[in-house]
Amino acid sequence: MRRSVVVKAFWGGLVGFAVGTVLLLIAAAVAVGSNVFVLDGADVVGVRTGAATWASLTLVVVAVVIMLGAAVAQFVAWLGAVLRTADLPATAWFVALLIAGLLGLGLPATLAYVIAGPDRTAEFSDTSNEAATSVQARV
């Protein structure tokens, strides 16, 4: 998986979480503003049915689906970062990403990789330039 795909999946996941959070807040505002909940003091004892109830419920379902997709995107980004660093000569990034992800710290570990992680394209372009130079030298 290319580093650019990892970066896009990571930022797409963060945007998905932000959009889902905003939709949940809007759903809560619609529900509270329309008196969907029947309250007894501070306790919710019932729900009034109506258009506002279904609109709030629909927003919650859409928000949850978006956030599940964002979670999958974050996992794919972390997994891509781990696999991308697995065959590097220096194993520090691989070990750090793997251990952090297994400890539940995949988000900050992937953020560190997105910001400062190694990029193998420079390594491959140097190798291809050396190969091209050696071929030209033989001719």
URJOQUI-V154597 format. One record per backbone hydrogen bond with DSSP energy under -0.5 kcal/mol. NH is the residue of the N-H (numbers start at 1). CO is the residue of the C=O. Records with the same first field share a line. If there is no record, write none. Layout:
# URJOQUI-V154597
NH: CO + CO
This chain:
# URJOQUI-V154597
6: 2
7: 3
8: 4
9: 5
10: 6
11: 7
12: 8
13: 9
14: 10
15: 11
16: 12
17: 13
18: 14
19: 15
20: 16
21: 17
22: 18
23: 19
24: 20
25: 21
26: 22
27: 23
28: 24
29: 25
30: 26
31: 27
32: 28
33: 29
34: 30
35: 32
36: 31
38: 46
39: 37
40: 43
42: 40
43: 40
45: 38 + 43
46: 38
48: 36
54: 50
55: 51
56: 52
57: 53
58: 54
59: 55
60: 56
61: 57
62: 58
63: 59
64: 60
65: 61
66: 62
67: 63
68: 64
69: 65
70: 66
71: 67
72: 68
73: 69
74: 70
75: 71
76: 72
77: 73
78: 74
79: 75
80: 76
81: 77
82: 78
83: 79
84: 80
85: 81
86: 82
88: 85
91: 89
95: 91
96: 92
97: 93
98: 94
99: 95
100: 96
101: 97
102: 98
103: 99
104: 101
105: 100
109: 105
110: 106
111: 107
112: 108
113: 109
114: 110
115: 111
116: 112
117: 113
120: 118
122: 119
123: 119
124: 120
125: 121
126: 122
127: 123
128: 124
129: 125
130: 126
131: 127
132: 128
133: 129
134: 130
135: 131
136: 132
137: 133
138: 134
139: 135
